[in-house]
Amino acid sequence: MTTTSQPSVLLSVEGLTQRFGGIIANNNISFDVKKGSVTALIGPNGAGKTTVFNCITGFYQATSGTIRLYQEEGKSITVAQLLNRPFVGGSYLVARAGIARTFQNIRLFQDMTVLENLLVAQHRHLDGNLLRGMLATVGFEKREQHGVEVAMEWLRQLDLAEDANRLAGELSYGRQRRLEIARAMCTNPKLICLDEPAAGLNPAETDRLSELIYMLRDQHDVTVLLIEHDMGLVMEISDHVVVLDHGEVIANSSPEEARQNPKVIAAYLGTETIE
């Protein structure tokens, strides 16, 4: 008899609670993200979704709970361990461990070129030694050239190569969204967290986004965790959904099960089914 192996867990969130003074933004949130999956984190405005992202990516240190990233050979590391490392702890080390993100509000360097935005994202891979840069050593030049090659490859894959020398702020909104994803991918992540990637996109751009997410997963072995309000997109591309309401998980299931869940309907969807 042939057995099919189940996808392994890449990210585990266990009992995550985030307080801001007397306000509880997240309350005992637990869910897993399986390797190679597209997992959606959904819920009404103010449900605590972006706070979860900020904890996962090291912008916040959770009040309690554990966020664990599984690595090769069964090893794992927690976000708290990365944040608490002396001198260099922080979101920098979370990105270095393999978690990249985009933002709900675009955070590009508007006055830098498209290519420069992608080179900045690779600073940890490039040799930042000032003396070597001034002397233009062979090693420095090779690493710099490799950075340009990586950046240009991602620009080609996201149909942005023709914009390489334009200022990022000159791009249309939809192209800026794609540039943010390209910049995140230049960090070579295992997990990419997309915060409302379809916000402000027209239908054609949303269709292109679906194709892009599939491409990241299927061709580049990147696991995707996204926050999104476009329920058509969520139901189309997601393998699993986690639904938040008032900072708590009210559903943790397949998209089909979530769309039929009375708690989800009452809290967020507002209709009996999603057309």
Secondary structure, 3 states (H helix, E strand, C coil): CCCCCCCCEEEEEEEEEEEECCEEEEEEEEEEEECCCEEEEECCCCCCHHHHHHHHCCCCCCCEEEEEEECHHHCEEEHHHHHCCCCCCCHHHHHHHCEEECCCCCCCCCCCEHHHHHHHHCCCCCCCCHHHHHHCCHHHHHHHHHHHHHHHHHHHHCCCHHHCCCEHHHCCHHHHHHHHHHHHHCCCCCEEEEECCCCCCCHHHHHHHHHHHHHHHHHHCCEEEEECCCHHHHHHHCCEEEEEECCEEEEEECHHHHHCCHHHHHHHHCCCCCC
